[in-house]
Every structure is written in structure tokens, then in C-alpha cells.
């Protein structure tokens, strides 16, 4: 059983493939983000499941890129992951640095249901994270929408160090095809990187607020707001005290850092 970086053996280091004019990854503030459409990302995960190759998957938005920029350990952790682009901030960053946006917005809230819908074979899916009850509600919704798969909740996100060994033992006993971990970043990626390997799951995915959205505990923006790429503003309106630093301060800071990266590239 092997472990690979994913998405058609994309290079871990460097921002573009050296043997093709088509970029495999865009380097955004040091993080290599896959330049792929949803279909290719789904095919890569399906291939990993079929071949039982351990894979770690993460979704990077501007907030996550800011964290990685300031935290070398987290940046290093993300080198173990297949990183998919999430949000308009990443698209703006790619536009500045490489002249074009990512081909699709692969945020976890939309990508995970799409993944389940595209796979006909029955999958064993385990859920860890979020507040008590959220994972159960999300699993019930997933089971209703995707009855070909089996969903099981391992734990909420408040298991702590005392309960962690049992959580890991339960995951290892089940060894799901897909393990969804909703602890928020960088905690979920750090936890997957340091605690999960091929013994625990074939594909481990950090999914952020997916369970909250799927369960209905947090409402998503109307479709027209999502379509104009302003969902972040809708979320800010719902939770201004929690999210204002992330968006009001974080988004301009992200774009400033991207500009500095661009100027640094030009100066080489």
C-alpha cells in the first residue's frame, strides 16, 4: 500500500511542471495548489480508492494561505496534501501571479457532495469533527442524498487528547475509503498529517465547515450570491464578530502578499 501526493503525480516542489506548457500547480504564497477541474480531482480520488493508495486532500482559501505564510510548520504539512483551490481569493491570486484563474472553484462544501454523486461504487465514509450533533445530521443528509454509500460518525470535534486514542482506534478498525475531518484549518490538516496514515483511511480530507453547512446549522448564501463569488460577504454578515478579521483584514493582506510574491518573481 503506497502513499502519493495525488492528482496525476503532480510535483510537490515548484509552481509549474517543467515538461509541459500546462501548469500542474500554482504556487500561492508557498503552497502548491492543483490546477485542475473537478472531474480530474474526482478521478484522482477514485483511482486512489481503487488502488488503496493513501491520499490526503485539503482545500486552500485565502485564509488558509495566510496561515501557511506565517506558519512554516503548516506550510510544510500541506506538502503532504493534494491541495485544491477554494474561493475567489485564490482565483485573484492565480490571476495576478500566472495570468489566469483556477479552472474551477473546488470548495469542499460543493466538491464533496459532487464527489459522492460521481462515484457509483459503494464507499465506506467516516466523519470526524464539528460540534456535537452536526456530524450526525450531516451523515443523515449525505445518506439521504447519496444512498449508494455508507456513512458513519466516529466523533465530534471535541474528543481531546484523552479520547483521541479511542477515536484513532475506531477509525483504524473501520478503515474507511474516505475520512472527512472537520476541525477547521490548520488543526484538521495538522491532525490528518500527524495522526492519519494508510492504516486509518484510504483518502483523508480536511473539510472545514462542511458538516455545519450540510446539516443546515449554518445557512449558505442564495445561489445568486454564490454565482457572483460573494459568499464570503454573506458569511461575514452572518458571523461578523468571528469572521471580520479573516475577511476584512485577511483578504487585503492576502492580496498584498500575493503582489509581493509577484514582484519577487519579477526581480529574479
N, C-alpha and C positions, 0 to 999 in steps of 0.2 A: 504494500500500500504506500503510495507516494504522496508527496506534498508539492504543489506547484503554485506559481504566482498567478496563473489564470489568464483568461482572455487571449487565447491563441498564443500562449507563451510570450506575452509581452515582456520587454526588458524591464528589469527593476530599476536600473540606473539610467539617467539620461532622459531628455524630454522627447526625443523622436527616434524612430528606428533608423539605423544607419544604412539599410539596404533597400529602402523604398521611399518614394516621394510622399506617400500617405502616412501621416503621423499615427503611431500606435498609442502614444500617450502624450499628454501635455503636462509639462512641469508647471504647477501653480504653487508658488511660494515654497518650493522644495518638494511638493507632493506630486507623484506621478499619477495622473488621472487618465483613465482609459478613454480613448476617442472612439466610441462605438455607439451603435444604435441598440435599442432594446433587444431586437431579435438575436444579435450576436452575443449579447450578455446572457440571454436565456440559454442559447445553445451551449455556451461555455459551462454554465452551471449544470445543465443536463448531462453533458459529457463527463463532468467530474463525478456526478452521482452514479452514472452507469459504470464508470471505471473505478469507482470508490477511491478517488483521489481527494485528499483533504484540501479544502479551499476555505479561505477567509475572505469575506466581502464586506466592504464599507461604502457608505455614501458620503461624499465630501461636499459641504456647502461653504459659504464664505466664513461662517463662524468657525467651522472645523479647521479651515485653512489658517485662520488667525491663531487658533490654539496651537497648531503644529508649528507655526512660525516662531512662537515664543517658547515652545517646549520641545527640545531636541529629542527627548526620550519618546514622546508621542510621534514625532516625525519618523523616528526610526521604527517604531511599531508599525506604522502604516506601510512600510516597505514589505511587510508580510502579507498585505491585503491586495486583492483586486479592488481598486478604488473607482467608483462610478460618480459621475458629475451630478450634483443636486443643486438646482436653483439658478436664478438669473445672475447672481453674483459670479458664479463660476463661468457662465457664458460671457459676461462682460470681461472677466479676466482673460479668458481664452481669446476674445476679440482683440484686446489690447496687445497680448503677447504674441499671438500667432495669426491674427488677421481674420479669424472666423470663430464662431461659437461652436460649442459641442453639438454633435448631430442631433441629440435628443436630451431632454431633461429626464434623468433617471432617478428621481427622488424615490425613496423607499416606500412611501405611502401609496404610490401608484405602481411602482415596479413589482413589489411583492405579490399583490393580487394578480397582476399580469403574468408573473412567473407561474403561479399556481394554475391559472387559467390555460396557459400554453402547454402544460405538461399533462399528458393523458395517463401515464403510468401512475399507480397509486404510490404516494410518498408518505413517509412517516415524518411528521413535522412536530418539533418540540418548541415550547415558548417559555422564555425566562424574562422577567422584568416588569417594569411599571408598578403602579400602586396596586395594593391588594384588590382583587376582583377584576381588574382591567384585562389581564391576560385571559381569564376565563371567558369574559364577554367577547373578547376578540376571537378566541378559538371557536366559540359558538357561531359567530358570524362567518368566520372562514369556512367552518364545516358546512354551513348552510349554502354558501356561495360556491364552494369547491368540494362537493361530496365525494369526489374520487380520491381525496387524500384523508389521512388520519391525523388529527391534531390532539396534542396532549400538553397540558400546562405542567411544567416542572416546579416553578416557584415564581412568586412576585419578585420585585427587585430589592427587597429589604431583608435578604437572607443573612447578611453579615458574615463575619469570619467564623462564628460558631457553627452556623448552619451550612456554610459553604462546602465542607467535605461531603455532606449528605447530598447536596444539590449536584455536585460533580459525580458522585456515585450513581445517582438516579439517571443523569444524562448518559453516563457510560453504559449503564445497564440497558437503556433504551437504544442507544446509539442511532439517533435519527438521521434520516437523509439530509434534513435541513434543521438547523438550530437557529431560532430567531432570538436575539438578545437585545432587550430594550432597556438599557441603563443610562442612555444619554452619552454623548461623547465629551471627553475622551474615555470615560470609565468603561463603556462597553467594548471599545476596541482594545483597551489595555487588558480587560478581563479575558476576552477571547484570545488575545495573543499569548498571555501568560498562563492561562488555565485550560484552554481547549486545544486538543490536538486530534489526530486521527482516531484515537480511542473513543472520543466523545461524539463526534459528528462528522459526516462527510463534508457538508458545507455549513459553516457558521457565519451568520450575517448580523451585523450591528444595525438595528432598525429604528433607533431613536424613539419618536413619539408614535410609532405605528399602532401600538395597541390602544392608545388613547383615542386616536382618530377612528380606528376600525370599530371600537366598542361604542363610539358615539359620545364618550366622556368629554372630548374636545371636538367642537364642530369645525369642519373645513369650510373654506370660503366658497361662495357660489361659483359655479362653473365659469361665469364671465370674468370673475376676478382672477381665477386660476389661469384662464386663457390669455389674459393680458400680463401675466407674470407678476402679479401684485399680491400674491397670497401672503407674503411676509408682512405686508402692511395690514392686512386683515388680522393676522395673528397678533401683531403689535397692538391693535385696537382691543383685542380680547384680553390680553395679558400685558398691559403696558409696564407695570411695576417689575415684572420678571424679565421682560424681553427688550426694554428700551436700550440697555447698554449693548445688547447683542446687535440690534439693528440700527439705532440712531447713531451710536458711536462706532460700532463694529464694522458696518458696511462701508462708510467712508475710509476707515482705517485700512480695510482690506484693499480697496481700490488704490489707495496711496502706496501700499506695499507692492501691489502689482506694478504700478508705474515705476517704482524704484527698481523692481526686478527688470522691467523693460529697459530702463536707462542703463542698468548694469550690463545687460546683454549687449546693448549697442556700444558700450565702452570697451568691450573685449577685443 
